[in-house]
Structures are given as C-alpha cells and as structure tokens.
C-alpha cells in the first residue's frame, strides 16, 4: 500500500498507465496473439517493485511522511474489516458449502490486520520523531516473515 501511495504522490503517470494497461489486457481475450497470462506478468512485476519501494519508504519515512503512513494503516485496517465481513458472509451459506472461501477470507483478514498493526507501530515511532531505522526494519521483516510463513502453510495445506 505504501508503494502505491508513493507512486501516486510522485505522480508517476507512465507507470500507472502501464500497470492499468497490463491489468486490462490480462483480463481480456488474447491480444496481438499474446496470452493473457503473459500480460498478467506486467502488473505482477509492477506490484513486486512497489512492494519493495513501499517497504523502503516505511523503513525510512520521516516526520513529514506520517500522514501517508497513517493512511496506509487505515487502508489496511479497512481491507481487514472487509475481508472478515466477507468471511462471515461465506460462513453463513447453506450447509457450509463455502467454508473454504470463508477460511481464505479469514486468513486474508489476519494478514491485513498484521500489516495494519506493523504500519501502526511504525506510525507511532515516526510520530515520536524517533529515527530508529533498525527497529523499523526488524518490525517489517518480522511482519513479512510471519506473512510468508502463514501464507505458505495455508497454500501447502490446501494443495496437499
């Protein structure tokens, strides 16, 4: 989320256009004899670069950037609430036919909550005007490690 915020704040219209065009072509039929899967690689690469830029932005954000950090935390919290509300909706479907979807949304909500808490902690560090980059990097690395561990475990449990 912070990567997207930095992209919009820097007004990188070209990158936004490439991302949007790649997303549209990924969800359309074959264009120029290129599979939609190949078109999907464009927004995927953009997202992976934005993740790295966002993590670096969170690690090195200063006091002037606190509103962006707070906005990212609020957006992640909103996504968490939306995912958990969708999970409750799917848990209520007749005979539990959508319980797998509900568990997926529950897992997603947990990851969004983790991200919101980590970014919230970084916001309070920034608000206190502390320039302890090492602690920020430890918080972000711990959140990423937990996310990777639980996501990989969820995927492996569903595949096997």
N, CA, C and O of each residue as an XYZ file, in Angstrom:
640
protein
N       0.820     -1.181      0.000
C       0.000      0.000      0.000
C       0.870      1.253      0.000
O       0.549      2.246     -0.653
N       1.971      1.194      0.738
C       2.845      2.361      0.788
C       3.492      2.599     -0.572
O       3.709      3.748     -0.956
N       3.801      1.543     -1.299
C       4.365      1.683     -2.637
C       3.395      2.382     -3.575
O       3.792      3.249     -4.353
N       2.114      2.004     -3.500
C       1.112      2.679     -4.311
C       0.965      4.142     -3.896
O       0.820      5.017     -4.750
N       1.001      4.409     -2.594
C       0.909      5.790     -2.112
C       2.093      6.609     -2.621
O       1.924      7.759     -3.025
N       3.284      6.022     -2.605
C       4.462      6.736     -3.098
C       4.376      6.943     -4.605
O       4.828      7.970     -5.111
N       3.807      5.990     -5.324
C       3.640      6.109     -6.770
C       2.705      7.267     -7.101
O       2.993      8.068     -7.990
N       1.585      7.355     -6.385
C       0.640      8.433     -6.639
C       1.183      9.784     -6.178
O       0.941     10.800     -6.830
N       1.908      9.808     -5.071
C       2.475     11.062     -4.573
C       3.541     11.600     -5.528
O       3.678     12.813     -5.686
N       4.285     10.711     -6.158
C       5.326     11.127     -7.100
C       4.759     11.415     -8.487
O       5.479     11.880     -9.370
N       3.480     11.141     -8.677
C       2.770     11.374     -9.947
C       3.459     10.672    -11.115
O       3.716     11.277    -12.156
N       3.746      9.410    -10.929
C       4.349      8.588    -11.979
C       3.251      8.058    -12.893
O       2.860      6.896    -12.789
N       2.762      8.897    -13.775
C       1.614      8.577    -14.624
C       1.957      7.451    -15.598
O       1.106      6.612    -15.894
N       3.178      7.425    -16.092
C       3.574      6.382    -17.041
C       3.510      4.992    -16.426
O       3.019      4.056    -17.057
N       3.997      4.851    -15.211
C       3.979      3.553    -14.536
C       2.547      3.150    -14.209
O       2.182      1.981    -14.333
N       1.734      4.126    -13.788
C       0.324      3.836    -13.513
C      -0.376      3.371    -14.787
O      -1.174      2.434    -14.747
N      -0.085      4.017    -15.918
C      -0.702      3.639    -17.191
C      -0.276      2.231    -17.614
O      -1.104      1.446    -18.075
N       1.003      1.914    -17.459
C       1.492      0.573    -17.807
C       0.829     -0.476    -16.927
O       0.421     -1.531    -17.411
N       0.723     -0.187    -15.637
C       0.070     -1.111    -14.711
C      -1.395     -1.335    -15.104
O      -1.855     -2.475    -15.159
N      -2.115     -0.261    -15.373
C      -3.539     -0.377    -15.740
C      -3.713     -1.097    -17.077
O      -4.595     -1.946    -17.210
N      -2.890     -0.771    -18.056
C      -2.980     -1.417    -19.364
C      -2.681     -2.914    -19.257
O      -3.373     -3.729    -19.867
N      -1.661     -3.276    -18.490
C      -1.343     -4.689    -18.296
C      -2.461     -5.436    -17.596
O      -2.739     -6.590    -17.922
N      -3.110     -4.779    -16.624
C      -4.223     -5.408    -15.911
C      -5.413     -5.613    -16.838
O      -6.034     -6.675    -16.825
N      -5.732     -4.607    -17.640
C      -6.859     -4.732    -18.585
C      -6.582     -5.832    -19.603
O      -7.465     -6.640    -19.893
N      -5.377     -5.874    -20.145
C      -5.041     -6.902    -21.137
C      -4.988     -8.297    -20.509
O      -5.235     -9.288    -21.196
N      -4.675     -8.386    -19.229
C      -4.630     -9.687    -18.559
C      -6.021    -10.285    -18.406
O      -6.168    -11.507    -18.382
N      -7.040     -9.444    -18.304
C      -8.397     -9.941    -18.126
C      -9.214     -9.894    -19.405
O     -10.435    -10.039    -19.360
N      -8.576     -9.698    -20.521
C      -9.274     -9.738    -21.813
C      -8.824    -10.977    -22.579
O      -7.969    -11.734    -22.119
N      -9.410    -11.166    -23.741
C      -9.002    -12.321    -24.549
C      -7.629    -12.038    -25.160
O      -7.066    -10.960    -24.967
N      -7.110    -12.991    -25.881
C      -5.776    -12.878    -26.457
C      -5.674    -11.627    -27.332
O      -6.512    -11.394    -28.204
N      -4.645    -10.837    -27.087
C      -4.432     -9.599    -27.823
C      -3.053     -9.654    -28.447
O      -2.070     -9.937    -27.762
N      -2.971     -9.382    -29.763
C      -1.717     -9.464    -30.522
C      -1.093    -10.853    -30.415
O       0.130    -10.990    -30.397
N      -1.927    -11.871    -30.344
C      -1.508    -13.276    -30.248
C      -0.660    -13.534    -29.006
O       0.203    -14.413    -29.005
N      -0.910    -12.768    -27.955
C      -0.202    -12.939    -26.695
C      -1.206    -13.392    -25.649
O      -2.276    -12.801    -25.509
N      -0.864    -14.425    -24.928
C      -1.743    -14.980    -23.910
C      -1.968    -13.973    -22.780
O      -1.070    -13.199    -22.448
N      -3.165    -13.982    -22.192
C      -3.417    -13.089    -21.051
C      -2.498    -13.357    -19.860
O      -2.244    -12.461    -19.055
N      -2.003    -14.582    -19.750
C      -1.066    -14.895    -18.663
C       0.221    -14.085    -18.811
O       0.788    -13.625    -17.820
N       0.669    -13.916    -20.031
C       1.876    -13.116    -20.273
C       1.604    -11.651    -19.948
O       2.454    -10.974    -19.369
N       0.413    -11.155    -20.321
C       0.061     -9.773    -19.979
C      -0.022     -9.583    -18.468
O       0.263     -8.499    -17.959
N      -0.411    -10.634    -17.756
C      -0.507    -10.544    -16.292
C       0.861    -10.359    -15.641
O       0.956     -9.853    -14.522
N       1.911    -10.764    -16.335
C       3.250    -10.608    -15.757
C       3.639     -9.131    -15.610
O       4.451     -8.793    -14.749
N       3.076     -8.257    -16.433
C       3.411     -6.832    -16.348
C       2.928     -6.230    -15.026
O       3.738     -5.650    -14.303
N       1.624     -6.346    -14.676
C       1.228     -5.793    -13.373
C       1.827     -6.548    -12.195
O       1.992     -5.976    -11.117
N       2.155     -7.820    -12.380
C       2.785     -8.579    -11.301
C       4.174     -8.025    -10.995
O       4.540     -7.871     -9.830
N       4.939     -7.729    -12.027
C       6.267     -7.137    -11.825
C       6.132     -5.749    -11.212
O       6.899     -5.385    -10.321
N       5.153     -4.967    -11.690
C       4.933     -3.632    -11.110
C       4.611     -3.736     -9.624
O       5.125     -2.961     -8.818
N       3.759     -4.698     -9.262
C       3.386     -4.859     -7.847
C       4.576     -5.292     -7.001
O       4.740     -4.820     -5.876
N       5.400     -6.176     -7.527
C       6.550     -6.626     -6.739
C       7.553     -5.495     -6.534
O       8.163     -5.401     -5.469
N       7.731     -4.639     -7.531
C       8.607     -3.484     -7.366
C       7.998     -2.515     -6.355
O       8.718     -1.951     -5.531
N       6.676     -2.316     -6.409
C       6.017     -1.405     -5.476
C       6.091     -1.912     -4.041
O       6.151     -1.112     -3.107
N       6.089     -3.221     -3.854
C       6.250     -3.775     -2.505
C       7.613     -3.387     -1.944
O       7.715     -2.939     -0.802
N       8.649     -3.557     -2.739
C       9.988     -3.187     -2.289
C      10.120     -1.703     -2.021
O      10.719     -1.299     -1.025
N       9.563     -0.889     -2.905
C       9.614      0.560     -2.714
C       8.827      0.956     -1.467
O       9.261      1.824     -0.710
N       7.687      0.331     -1.253
C       6.877      0.640     -0.076
C       7.570      0.261      1.218
O       7.518      1.009      2.194
N       8.221     -0.901      1.235
C       8.956     -1.302      2.437
C      10.105     -0.350      2.725
O      10.363     -0.007      3.878
N      10.788      0.071      1.678
C      11.869      1.032      1.871
C      11.304      2.370      2.342
O      11.900      3.034      3.190
N      10.162      2.764      1.796
C       9.531      4.008      2.225
C       9.112      3.965      3.680
O       9.263      4.955      4.397
N       8.586      2.827      4.130
C       8.204      2.689      5.538
C       9.425      2.680      6.450
O       9.388      3.219      7.556
N      10.489      2.074      5.984
C      11.692      1.992      6.817
C      12.367      3.347      6.987
O      12.976      3.613      8.023
N      12.263      4.199      5.981
C      12.989      5.466      6.024
C      12.075      6.681      6.060
O      12.533      7.793      5.795
N      10.796      6.504      6.380
C       9.859      7.632      6.431
C      10.211      8.569      7.575
O      10.630      8.144      8.652
N      10.032      9.839      7.313
C      10.311     10.843      8.330
C       9.029     11.410      8.914
O       7.931     10.939      8.619
N       9.187     12.430      9.748
C       8.045     13.032     10.435
C       7.057     13.642      9.441
O       5.851     13.627      9.688
N       7.544     14.174      8.327
C       6.659     14.775      7.326
C       5.818     13.734      6.591
O       4.797     14.075      5.995
N       6.232     12.481      6.626
C       5.520     11.411      5.927
C       4.504     10.701      6.800
O       3.920      9.707      6.367
N       4.275     11.171      8.001
C       3.415     10.450      8.937
C       1.981     10.330      8.444
O       1.315      9.339      8.745
N       1.482     11.316      7.688
C       0.105     11.217      7.192
C      -0.037     10.077      6.176
O      -1.072      9.412      6.134
N       0.995      9.849      5.360
C       0.944      8.754      4.391
C       0.984      7.406      5.110
O       0.278      6.469      4.738
N       1.811      7.326      6.132
C       1.915      6.080      6.894
C       0.601      5.782      7.607
O       0.149      4.637      7.625
N      -0.013      6.804      8.191
C      -1.312      6.628      8.841
C      -2.377      6.236      7.825
O      -3.221      5.388      8.113
N      -2.349      6.843      6.639
C      -3.313      6.492      5.590
C      -3.169      5.029      5.179
O      -4.167      4.335      4.985
N      -1.945      4.567      5.048
C      -1.713      3.163      4.691
C      -2.245      2.242      5.784
O      -2.857      1.218      5.484
N      -2.021      2.588      7.025
C      -2.524      1.773      8.135
C      -4.053      1.735      8.138
O      -4.645      0.683      8.380
N      -4.691      2.868      7.871
C      -6.158      2.911      7.820
C      -6.690      2.079      6.659
O      -7.686      1.371      6.808
N      -6.040      2.160      5.515
C      -6.480      1.377      4.354
C      -6.343     -0.119      4.640
O      -7.242     -0.896      4.320
N      -5.224     -0.523      5.240
C      -5.045     -1.938      5.582
C      -6.092     -2.397      6.593
O      -6.606     -3.511      6.490
N      -6.408     -1.553      7.564
C      -7.457     -1.890      8.529
C      -8.818     -2.023      7.858
O      -9.601     -2.905      8.211
N      -9.103     -1.158      6.897
C     -10.361     -1.241      6.149
C     -10.433     -2.528      5.339
O     -11.473     -3.185      5.298
N      -9.324     -2.889      4.696
C      -9.287     -4.146      3.950
C      -9.480     -5.344      4.879
O     -10.126     -6.323      4.506
N      -8.925     -5.268      6.081
C      -9.082     -6.356      7.049
C     -10.547     -6.510      7.443
O     -11.066     -7.625      7.499
N     -11.208     -5.398      7.715
C     -12.625     -5.454      8.083
C     -13.450     -6.013      6.938
O     -14.339     -6.837      7.158
N     -13.166     -5.573      5.706
C     -13.907     -6.067      4.547
C     -13.707     -7.568      4.358
O     -14.664     -8.290      4.080
N     -12.468     -8.044      4.506
C     -12.199     -9.479      4.343
C     -12.899    -10.298      5.417
O     -13.440    -11.365      5.129
N     -12.893     -9.811      6.648
C     -13.550    -10.557      7.725
C     -15.070    -10.529      7.586
O     -15.736    -11.501      7.941
N     -15.623     -9.443      7.081
C     -17.067     -9.404      6.816
C     -17.449    -10.374      5.698
O     -18.489    -11.029      5.761
N     -16.598    -10.458      4.677
C     -16.852    -11.441      3.618
C     -16.747    -12.865      4.160
O     -17.495    -13.750      3.742
N     -15.827    -13.080      5.080
C     -15.690    -14.408      5.687
C     -16.960    -14.781      6.442
O     -17.427    -15.916      6.343
N     -17.521    -13.839      7.195
C     -18.760    -14.159      7.924
C     -19.900    -14.432      6.964
O     -20.760    -15.271      7.234
N     -19.911    -13.722      5.839
C     -20.955    -13.967      4.827
C     -20.841    -15.392      4.274
O     -21.844    -16.091      4.134
N     -19.632    -15.807      3.967
C     -19.453    -17.134      3.388
C     -19.625    -18.247      4.412
O     -20.012    -19.358      4.050
N     -19.347    -17.973      5.680
C     -19.593    -18.992      6.705
C     -21.085    -19.263      6.885
O     -21.459    -20.330      7.372
N     -21.937    -18.324      6.505
C     -23.372    -18.459      6.708
C     -24.101    -19.106      5.536
O     -25.326    -19.225      5.564
N     -23.374    -19.522      4.515
C     -24.017    -20.152      3.357
C     -24.475    -21.554      3.744
O     -23.831    -22.237      4.540
N     -25.578    -21.958      3.176
C     -26.275    -23.206      3.480
C     -25.336    -24.410      3.447
O     -24.582    -24.590      2.490
N     -25.383    -25.218      4.479
C     -24.619    -26.460      4.636
C     -23.102    -26.273      4.589
O     -22.367    -27.233      4.356
N     -22.641    -25.074      4.804
C     -21.200    -24.832      4.818
C     -20.534    -25.053      3.483
O     -19.360    -25.421      3.434
N     -21.264    -24.834      2.381
C     -20.712    -25.093      1.052
C     -19.587    -24.130      0.674
O     -18.781    -24.433     -0.206
N     -19.529    -22.987      1.324
C     -18.493    -22.002      1.008
C     -17.515    -21.824      2.163
O     -16.892    -20.769      2.288
N     -17.375    -22.831      3.000
C     -16.495    -22.710      4.170
C     -15.037    -22.525      3.766
O     -14.282    -21.854      4.470
N     -14.631    -23.115      2.636
C     -13.247    -22.935      2.193
C     -12.974    -21.478      1.814
O     -11.915    -20.937      2.132
N     -13.929    -20.850      1.136
C     -13.786    -19.431      0.813
C     -13.747    -18.592      2.090
O     -12.985    -17.630      2.188
N     -14.561    -18.961      3.050
C     -14.597    -18.222      4.309
C     -13.256    -18.323      5.027
O     -12.774    -17.332      5.576
N     -12.647    -19.508      5.032
C     -11.334    -19.658      5.667
C     -10.266    -18.854      4.926
O      -9.350    -18.312      5.544
N     -10.388    -18.780      3.601
C      -9.455    -17.974      2.812
C      -9.587    -16.494      3.174
O      -8.582    -15.806      3.350
N     -10.814    -16.009      3.285
C     -11.010    -14.612      3.667
C     -10.576    -14.359      5.105
O     -10.092    -13.272      5.419
N     -10.739    -15.339      5.978
C     -10.265    -15.188      7.350
C      -8.752    -15.064      7.384
O      -8.214    -14.215      8.095
N      -8.066    -15.898      6.627
C      -6.603    -15.829      6.547
C      -6.164    -14.485      5.970
O      -5.210    -13.877      6.455
N      -6.861    -14.027      4.938
C      -6.533    -12.739      4.333
C      -6.737    -11.608      5.329
O      -5.910    -10.700      5.417
N      -7.831    -11.657      6.080
C      -8.093    -10.640      7.093
C      -7.014    -10.607      8.155
O      -6.608     -9.536      8.605
N      -6.548    -11.785      8.558
C      -5.468    -11.836      9.551
C      -4.199    -11.176      9.030
O      -3.518    -10.470      9.773
N      -3.876    -11.401      7.757
C      -2.674    -10.804      7.185
C      -2.814     -9.288      7.084
O      -1.850     -8.560      7.322
N      -4.007     -8.807      6.732
C      -4.228     -7.359      6.686
C      -4.128     -6.750      8.083
O      -3.582     -5.659      8.243
N      -4.648     -7.442      9.090
C      -4.535     -6.948     10.467
C      -3.065     -6.875     10.874
O      -2.635     -5.898     11.488
N      -2.298     -7.908     10.532
C      -0.868     -7.906     10.830
C      -0.178     -6.711     10.187
O       0.625     -6.031     10.826
N      -0.494     -6.456      8.916
C       0.102     -5.313      8.228
C      -0.305     -3.990      8.851
O       0.519     -3.087      8.994
N      -1.578     -3.872      9.225
C      -2.068     -2.629      9.829
C      -1.394     -2.381     11.174
O      -1.039     -1.246     11.493
N      -1.217     -3.437     11.959
C      -0.554     -3.278     13.262
C       0.915     -2.886     13.078
O       1.420     -2.006     13.776
N       1.595     -3.543     12.137
C       3.007     -3.220     11.910
C       3.174     -1.781     11.431
O       4.057     -1.065     11.903
N       2.332     -1.362     10.503
C       2.417      0.014      9.996
C       1.988      1.000     11.081
O       2.536      2.099     11.168
N       1.014      0.619     11.909
C       0.609      1.473     13.026
C       1.735      1.691     14.021
O       1.931      2.802     14.514
N       2.473      0.633     14.316
C       3.629      0.771     15.221
C       4.662      1.721     14.610
O       5.229      2.567     15.301
N       4.894      1.568     13.311
C       5.847      2.458     12.639
C       5.335      3.900     12.651
O       6.123      4.837     12.778
N       4.019      4.081     12.518
C       3.455      5.433     12.589
C       3.747      6.070     13.939
O       4.139      7.235     14.002
N       3.559      5.319     15.018
C       3.811      5.890     16.341
C       5.300      6.143     16.578
O       5.662      7.069     17.304
N       6.156      5.335     15.976
C       7.594      5.600     16.048
C       7.913      6.904     15.322
O       8.696      7.718     15.810
N       7.301      7.095     14.155
C       7.519      8.326     13.389
C       6.957      9.527     14.138
O       7.585     10.585     14.185
N       5.774      9.361     14.722
C       5.131     10.457     15.449
C       5.961     10.899     16.652
O       5.959     12.075     17.016
N       6.660      9.964     17.259
C       7.539     10.295     18.388
C       8.871     10.886     17.927
O       9.734     11.203     18.746
N       9.032     11.032     16.607
C      10.239     11.600     15.990
C      11.492     10.788     16.303
O      12.576     11.341     16.488
N      11.327      9.474     16.358
C      12.473      8.594     16.567
C      13.001      8.126     15.212
O      12.228      7.675     14.367
N      14.285      8.228     15.007
C      14.899      7.793     13.755
C      15.628      6.468     13.980
O      16.836      6.379     13.764
N      14.908      5.457     14.406
C      15.489      4.144     14.670
C      15.119      3.217     13.513
O      14.160      2.450     13.581
N      15.904      3.317     12.466
C      15.640      2.551     11.254
C      15.766      1.057     11.512
O      15.046      0.262     10.908
N      16.663      0.672     12.390
C      16.874     -0.752     12.671
C      15.608     -1.377     13.259
O      15.230     -2.484     12.876
N      14.962     -0.685     14.172
C      13.724     -1.219     14.771
C      12.631     -1.310     13.716
O      11.873     -2.279     13.685
N      12.548     -0.299     12.849
C      11.560     -0.350     11.768
C      11.807     -1.544     10.858
O      10.876     -2.258     10.487
N      13.067     -1.752     10.504
C      13.391     -2.892      9.633
C      13.090     -4.221     10.319
O      12.646     -5.164      9.664
N      13.321     -4.308     11.619
C      13.002     -5.532     12.358
C      11.498     -5.768     12.359
O      11.049     -6.896     12.157
N      10.711     -4.712     12.585
C       9.245     -4.842     12.578
C       8.754     -5.282     11.205
O       7.929     -6.189     11.102
N       9.255     -4.647     10.153
C       8.830     -5.001      8.800
C       9.280     -6.413      8.411
O       8.535     -7.154      7.771
N      10.492     -6.774      8.800
C      10.991     -8.118      8.486
C      10.196     -9.185      9.235
O       9.892    -10.240      8.678
N       9.863     -8.914     10.483
C       9.058     -9.868     11.251
C       7.663    -10.022     10.642
O       7.148    -11.135     10.534
N       7.057     -8.907     10.247
C       5.731     -8.982      9.626
C       5.787     -9.755      8.309
O       4.900    -10.559      8.022
N       6.829     -9.512      7.507
C       6.972    -10.255      6.247
C       7.200    -11.734      6.500
O       6.626    -12.572      5.805
N       8.017    -12.068      7.472
C       8.295    -13.476      7.770
C       7.034    -14.200      8.240
O       6.770    -15.329      7.827
N       6.262    -13.547      9.102
C       5.008    -14.157      9.562
C       4.046    -14.335      8.408
O       3.401    -15.376      8.285
N       3.947    -13.317      7.556
C       3.060    -13.401      6.390
C       3.472    -14.529      5.462
O       2.626    -15.305      5.016
N       4.740    -14.628      5.171
C       5.221    -15.690      4.280
C       4.997    -17.060      4.907
O       4.559    -17.987      4.226
N       5.291    -17.195      6.189
C       5.130    -18.492      6.858
C       3.675    -18.949      6.843
O       3.383    -20.075      6.441
N       2.759    -18.083      7.277
C       1.353    -18.492      7.342
C       0.734    -18.650      5.962
O      -0.095    -19.537      5.755
N       1.123    -17.804      5.018
C       0.589    -17.942      3.664
C       1.082    -19.222      3.011
O       0.310    -19.930      2.365
N       2.356    -19.521      3.175
C       2.904    -20.752      2.590
C       2.274    -21.976      3.243
O       1.964    -22.956      2.565
N       2.087    -21.919      4.552
C       1.445    -23.046      5.242
C       0.017    -23.243      4.753
O      -0.424    -24.376      4.564
N      -0.712    -22.144      4.547
C      -2.089    -22.235      4.073
C      -2.119    -22.828      2.668
O      -2.965    -23.673      2.374
N      -1.207    -22.397      1.794
C      -1.172    -22.901      0.421
C      -0.802    -24.370      0.406
O      -1.432    -25.156     -0.302
N       0.215    -24.761      1.176
C       0.645    -26.163      1.202
C      -0.456    -27.056      1.758
O      -0.676    -28.152      1.242
N      -1.146    -26.611      2.791
C      -2.239    -27.413      3.358
C      -3.372    -27.602      2.353
O      -4.028    -28.644      2.359
N      -3.611    -26.631      1.503
C      -4.695    -26.739      0.526
C      -4.287    -27.567     -0.687
O      -5.129    -28.238     -1.284
N      -3.010    -27.531     -1.059
C      -2.551    -28.270     -2.230
C      -2.368    -29.742     -1.897
O      -2.722    -30.608     -2.697
N      -1.828    -30.029     -0.741
C      -1.572    -31.430     -0.379
C      -2.742    -31.953      0.317
O      -2.753    -33.117      0.717
